[in-house]
């Protein structure tokens, strides 16, 4: 049940990213055409592109983190034996957790602080610009906790197998 729920969420996030990327691409293209060829700039184009980029950054980071496709320095992990390697992987998940919590707290603070302000061109709440930090932080923390639990379970299972052999 949980696996099905998570797969659905991941699919929604990927489709969202595709739609936002397409929207931003069309927006920037139209912005260039209107500004430099038609000499009638679209007042909302830059603002829309900025907000789209922020959404893509935070949601994309969470999707990438969940899929283990983020950048990482794994030189140490390649030379370590299995048990120390698993310990380092667990410690890594624990060490990034405060950053995700800080992202959630900072995002929530910014959303709360800016919810009464309106953007000049799109006439939407400025909080919408900061909402991706909150949403991305929640997703990152969710995936982080899930990875941590899996890595601890795998470590314990390996330790039990090593003791029995």
N, C-alpha and C positions, 0 to 999 in steps of 0.2 A: 504494500500500500504506500509506504513512504517513498520507495524507489519510483513508483509510478508518479507520485506527486512531484518529486524532485525533477524527473525527466520532463514533466509538463512545464514546470517553472523554467527549466533550462531552455526548452524550445521557445517559450514565450519571450525570454530574454534575447535569444538569438534572432528571432523574428523582429523584435523591437530594434535591435542594433542594425539590422539590415534596412529597416524602414527609415530610421534616423539617418543612416549614412546616405541613403538615396535622397532623402529630403534635403540634407545639407549639401550634397553635390549639386542638385538642381538649384538650390538657393544661391550657391556661390556662382554657378554658371550664369544664372539670370542676373545676379548682381553685377557681374562683369559686363554682360551685354547691355544692360540698362545704363550703367555708369559711363562706359567708354564708347559705346557705339551710338546709343540713343540719346546720350547726354541727359538722361532723366534718372538719377539714382533712386533705387528703392530704399526708402528710409529704414525699413525693417530688416533688410537682408543681413547686415552685419550682426545685428542682435540675435537673429534667429540662428545664424551659423555658430555664434559663440555659445549659446545655450545648448545647441545640438552637440557641439564638441564636448562640452562638460558632461552631458548625459552619456555620450559614447565612451568617454574616458573612464568614468566610475563604474558603469554597468559592464563595459568591456573588461575592465580590470577584474571584476568579480567572476565573469565568465571564464577569463583566462586563468585565474587562480584555481577555480574549480576543476578545470581541465588540465592542470599542471603545465600550461603552456606559457607561463610567465618566465622572465629572465631569472636565472639563478646561477650562482657560482658553486659548481658541484665537484671541483677538483679534489677537495678533501674527502668527499663521499666516495669517490672512485677508488681511493687507495686504502680506505678503512675496511677492516673485517666486518662481517655481518652485524654482530651485536653492537659495537660502538657506532656503526653507521646508523642503526635504528635509533640509538639514543640521541645522536645528533639530529636526526630527522624530527624526533619528538620535541627536543629542546628548541628547534627552529620554529615549530608551530606555536610553542608556548611564547617564544620571544616576539613573534609578530602580532600576537593577540592584543597587547596594549595599544598598538598603532591602530588596529581596527576599532577598538573601543574609543580611542581619541577621535577617530574619524566620525563615529556615531555622535559623540558628545558635541564635537565642533560643528558638525552638520546640523544637529538639532538646535544648537544655539543660534547659528546663522539663519536657519529657517524661521525660528521664533522671532529673532531680532528684525528681520526684513519683511515679515509677512504683511505689514501695512504699506510698504512702498510699492510703487507701480513702475514698470519699465517704460521709458519714454516712447519707444516705437511700437512695441507689440501690445502695450497696455495690459500686461499680465503682472502678477505679483513677482517681485524680485525674489521671493522665497523659492520660486520655481527654479531659479538659477543655482540655488544652494541645496535643493532637495536631492540631487544626485549623490552628493557626499553622504547624506544620511542613508539613502537607499543602498548605495554601494557599500557603505560601512556595515550595514546590517547583513547584506548578502555575504560580504567577505568574512564577517564573524561567524555566520552560520556555517559556511564551508570550512572555515578554520576549525571550529569545534568538531565538525564531522570528521575531518582529516585526523585531528588529534585523537579522537576516540578510536578510529580505525587503526592508527599506528600503535596506540597503547595496547589494543587487543591483539594485534599481530605480534607485538613484542612479547606479550605474556604467553601467547600460544607457542612461539618459538622457544621461549625459556622452558616451558613445560616439556616440549619435545626433546630439548637438549638434556634435561634432567633424566628423562626416561630412557635415553639411549646410552 
